[in-house]
Amino acid sequence: MIRAALLALLLLAPPAQAEAEARPEAGADIFAARCASCHSAEAGAPPRPGPNLAGVIGRQVGGDPGFDYSPVLRGAAGQVWDAPMLERFLADPEEMFPGLWMGGNGLRQAADRAAVARFLRRNAGAH
């Protein structure tokens, strides 16, 4: 009986991924763990090895005038970052922009990519 009750609780409990999606700070946590060593998301902060991502949603690709982008990103000028494009990029940056100077291998989980995009959208203040 106790086993059946425990099993029922486990099956009814939301998975960890759903919990991460529900927590507003999930994107900030993922950004801090996976992105912050190279990027800032605070308006006015200087670029790090990567450009400042404050206000990236709605900004042109390669559009931070204070950062020296790789040629592939300079060549993508005219494209504008929105949440779906950012999520595709976060899945596999090198696949989206071959020759990109950015290291890293993307975020495997769609929920993680969506959480980071939501975090960056909330930090949409002017750069």
Summary of the structure (lengths in Angstrom):
residues: 127
radius of gyration: 17.5
end to end distance: 58.5
largest distance: 64.7
contacts: 339
relative contact order: 0.19
helix: 45%
strand: 2%
